[in-house]
Amino acid sequence: MTKPCTILLLEDEPLILMDLEFAAEDRGCAVLSTTTCEAALDLLATCSQDIDVAVLDVSLGKGRTCFPVAQELERLRIPFILHSGDLDRHDEKIRELRAQLVAKPAAADRVISSAVIASTN
């Protein structure tokens, strides 16, 4: 029996986060959800060995981005996708990340499907 995919979700919008959680659970995935970089980094520090893939909202409010989490995921070699409505508002560091972009708005099942595929590449 194979282990279900474990997805780290970083999203600051509660309704989008809930939609992603439901879509992941519908696919049989285990979900670790957070709304801040600090909480995501804490999860990576304590259970990175269990995380197969992450979905990162790029813009986390008050000028903050997912960049610190993306850097840590890259260091840990955990694949991730970016989920953003507008990369043009962010600095060039975000564009340097080697990750697939799923533009908002996107159906939650499409976002999760992209993440599951990324976890197998």
For each residue, the residues with C-beta under 8 A, 3 or more apart:
1:
2:
3: 6
4: 28 29 30
5: 27 28 29 30 52 53 115 116 119
6: 3 29 30 31 32 50 51 52 53
7: 24 29 30 31 32 51 52 53 54 55 112 115 116 119
8: 32 34 40 43 44 51 53 54 55 78 80
9: 17 20 21 24 31 32 33 34 54 55
10: 34 35 36 37 40 54 55 56 57 60 66 69
11: 16 17 20 33 35 55 57 83
12: 17 35 36 57 59 60 61
13: 16 17 57
14: 17 18 35
15: 18 19
16: 11 13 19 20 57 104 108
17: 9 11 12 13 14 20 21 33 35
18: 14 15 21 22
19: 15 16 22 23 108
20: 9 11 16 17 23 24 33 55 108 111 112
21: 9 17 18 24 25 31 33
22: 18 19 25 26 108
23: 19 20 26 27 107 108 109 111 112
24: 7 9 20 21 27 29 31 112 115
25: 21 22 28 29 31
26: 22 23 109
27: 5 23 24 109 112 113 116
28: 4 5 25
29: 4 5 6 7 24 25 112 116
30: 4 5 6 7 50
31: 6 7 9 21 24 25
32: 6 7 8 9 43 47 51
33: 9 11 17 20 21
34: 8 9 10 39 40 43
35: 10 11 12 14 17 39 60
36: 10 12 39 40 60
37: 10 40 41 60 64 66 68 69
38: 41 42
39: 34 35 36 42 43
40: 8 10 34 36 37 43 44 54 66 69
41: 37 38 44 45 68 69 72
42: 38 39 45 46
43: 8 32 34 39 40 46 47 48 51
44: 8 40 41 47 48 51 69 72 73 76 78
45: 41 42 48
46: 42 43
47: 32 43 44 50 51
48: 43 44 45 51 76 78
49:
50: 6 30 47
51: 6 7 8 32 43 44 47 48 54 78
52: 5 6 7 78 79 119
53: 5 6 7 8 78 79 80 81 115 116 118 119
54: 7 8 9 10 40 51 69 73 78 79 80 81 115
55: 7 8 9 10 11 20 80 81 83 111 112 115
56: 10 66 69 70 73 80 81 82 83 99
57: 10 11 12 13 16 60 66 83 84
58: 65 66 82 83 84 87 90 94
59: 12 64 65 84 85 86 89 90
60: 10 12 35 36 37 57 64 65 66
61: 12 64
62:
63:
64: 37 59 60 61
65: 58 59 60 90 91 93 94
66: 10 37 40 56 57 58 60 69 70 82
67: 70 71 93 94 97
68: 37 41 71 72
69: 10 37 40 41 44 54 56 66 72 73
70: 56 66 67 73 74 80 82 97 99
71: 67 68 74 75
72: 41 44 68 69 75 76
73: 44 54 56 69 70 76 78 79 80
74: 70 71 77 97 98
75: 71 72
76: 44 48 72 73
77: 74
78: 8 44 48 51 52 53 54 73
79: 52 53 54 73 99 118 119 121
80: 8 53 54 55 56 70 73 99 115 118
81: 53 54 55 56 99 100 101 102 111 114 115 118
82: 56 58 66 70 87 94 97 99 100 101 102
83: 11 55 56 57 58 101 102 104 106 111
84: 57 58 59 87 90 101 103 104
85: 59 103 104 105
86: 59 89 90
87: 58 82 84 90 94 95 101
88:
89: 59 86
90: 58 59 65 84 86 87 93 94 95
91: 65 94
92: 95 96
93: 65 67 90 96 97
94: 58 65 67 82 87 90 91 97
95: 87 90 92
96: 92 93
97: 67 70 74 82 93 94
98: 74
99: 56 70 79 80 81 82
100: 81 82 114 118
101: 81 82 83 84 87
102: 81 82 83 106 110 111 114
103: 84 85 106
104: 16 83 84 85
105: 85
106: 83 102 103 110 111
107: 23 110 111
108: 16 19 20 22 23 111 112
109: 23 26 27 112 113
110: 102 106 107 113 114
111: 20 23 55 81 83 102 106 107 108 114 115
112: 7 20 23 24 27 29 55 108 109 115 116
113: 27 109 110 116 117
114: 81 100 102 110 111 117 118
115: 5 7 24 53 54 55 80 81 111 112 118 119
116: 5 7 27 29 53 112 113 119 120
117: 113 114 120 121
118: 53 79 80 81 100 114 115 121
119: 5 7 52 53 79 115 116
120: 116 117
121: 79 117 118
